Amino acid sequence: MRVNCKNTTVFILGHNGEQEAAFAQLKIWESAGTSVAFFVSTHMDLAAKQFSLLSILVVSTAALLVVVLRPERANSLKA
């Protein structure tokens, strides 16, 4: 439950307070990720799964930093 709340909070930060749009985007991407993981998992070996998980982790961490730092940078430019 805590992870879902954090994901929703990050999406709300990226959508400037539009909670409905943020939650809808979160559910779409969660469904897409689950579908891809389910259908591709039978065709991949362990090393390929580990590489894909690591690359998704790196990309999502970078995206989180962009979402979090973008409003801070905009506020510092206004001051």
HUPEBEL-V859961 format. One record per run of one state. SS is the DSSP state (h for helix, s for strand, l for the rest). FROM is the first residue (numbers start at 0). LEN is the number of residues. Records with the same first field share a line. If there is no record, write none. Layout:
BEGIN
SS: FROM-LEN + FROM-LEN
END
This chain:
BEGIN
l: 0-1 + 14-4 + 43-2 + 78-1
h: 1-13 + 18-25 + 45-33
END
